[in-house]
Amino acid sequence: MARVYNFNAGPAVLPLEVLEEAREQLVDYKCSGMSLMESSHRGKEYDAVHAEVIANYRKLLNLSDDYAICLVAGGASLQFAMVPLNLLTEGQTADYTNSGAWASKAVKEAQLVGKVNIAANTGKDIPTKVPAAGDLKLTKGAAYVHITSNETISGAQWKEFPKTESPLVADMSSDILSRPFDINQFGLVYAGAQKNLGPSGLALVVIRKELAERAPAKLNTMLKYKTYIEENSLYNTPPCFSIYIMMLVSRWMLKTGLENLYRRNRDKAAKIYAAIDKGGFYRGTSAPGCRSDMNITFRLPSEALEEQFVKEASKLGMKGLKGHRSVGGIRASIYNAFPPEGVDALVSFMAEFEKKNG
Ligand SMILES: *Cc1c(COP(=O)(O)O)cnc(C)c1O
């Protein structure tokens, strides 16, 4: 069976060597006589996986002892709630930037917990963009400032993060570890795993430990970051197999190197943007300066042509190019594991399609 070029926005393409290794170990994990899925989460096989994934992320993110890593089920959407439940203490305000569909979901959850100030709103701007780092109307003494580093649906990405007095919190679901960044600028970073890190249903949370102390005493155990920190994300039975895949992906990222991934990601994105900008046929939907290197969004002259584009690409083994149902158009999601050859295939197809239909 041939693998296709998978442009899905999430769940998304995983490195082939990760899938092959998992297949190899699926039935009899490391000669233990059972699958890791059947193993105890307190046993030595899973223990080694758990320790390695955390050690690898500490390395990849260059974490100091001030930060903890939590592996939390429930994906990024649960983090929309856990962030305010833990950090937005009574009487305080949280500053949120609204940059689109994902940011507004984060806002909605925070509003259920406490007071929210919208520090900037570009959610409805056309072309789509994220706020400029210098343009935020911040609250003095805010509990924290929340940004969405990459809007996966619209394809707009922060290139420079704001400098804030209050702890900066970022939803990095769709661009974490796609580029180097300084984690020390942030109080908390979270990411649903299914874009750059592994399977869905799981979030990586990186938190400055002191922030976890804010949680109200009456907050339920499983909703408290403190529980995950104190119990090393093993208070309950974690999603062991998903964490195993995440561990293999982290190993692959370490081996490839973050700088190499970044260079590769920029090259991939630049090739598609160049194809978009070449003539008048394709039209990018994000403002220059905020164009995402992960989710490249563009339109064709008509919806009928867009539909035809997606259909023909699919026949050629390029899957998942249809834009999100809320915005239409085309979206090419090219996360870390997306191979450069797939980008070359798309770019040739774009030229061909334009020649025939332009
Ligand atoms: C995919 C995505 C989410 C939602 O992730 P779930 O794991 O489905 O909850 C949140 N934020 C961003 C930026 C995303 O791309």
The ligand as a Tripos MOL2 file, in Angstrom:
@<TRIPOS>MOLECULE
LIG
   15    15     1     0     0
SMALL
NO_CHARGES

@<TRIPOS>ATOM
      1 C1         -6.6480   21.6510   16.9010 C.3       1 LIG1
      2 C2         -6.5780   22.8280   17.7520 C.ar      1 LIG1
      3 C3         -7.2440   22.8900   18.9880 C.ar      1 LIG1
      4 C4         -8.1730   21.8030   19.4730 C.3       1 LIG1
      5 O1         -7.5280   20.6580   19.7900 O.3       1 LIG1
      6 P1         -8.3580   19.4280   20.4280 P.3       1 LIG1
      7 O2         -7.2440   18.5030   20.7890 O.co2     1 LIG1
      8 O3         -9.2570   18.9170   19.3640 O.co2     1 LIG1
      9 O4         -9.0850   19.9120   21.5960 O.co2     1 LIG1
     10 C5         -7.0730   24.0270   19.7520 C.ar      1 LIG1
     11 N1         -6.3090   25.0350   19.3540 N.ar      1 LIG1
     12 C6         -5.6570   25.0260   18.1650 C.ar      1 LIG1
     13 C7         -4.8170   26.1810   17.7730 C.3       1 LIG1
     14 C8         -5.7810   23.9140   17.3370 C.ar      1 LIG1
     15 O5         -5.1440   23.8970   16.1650 O.3       1 LIG1
@<TRIPOS>BOND
     1     1     2 1
     2     2     3 ar
     3     2    14 ar
     4     3     4 1
     5     3    10 ar
     6     4     5 1
     7     5     6 1
     8     6     7 2
     9     6     8 1
    10     6     9 1
    11    10    11 ar
    12    11    12 ar
    13    12    13 1
    14    12    14 ar
    15    14    15 1
@<TRIPOS>SUBSTRUCTURE
     1 LIG1         1 GROUP 0 **** ****
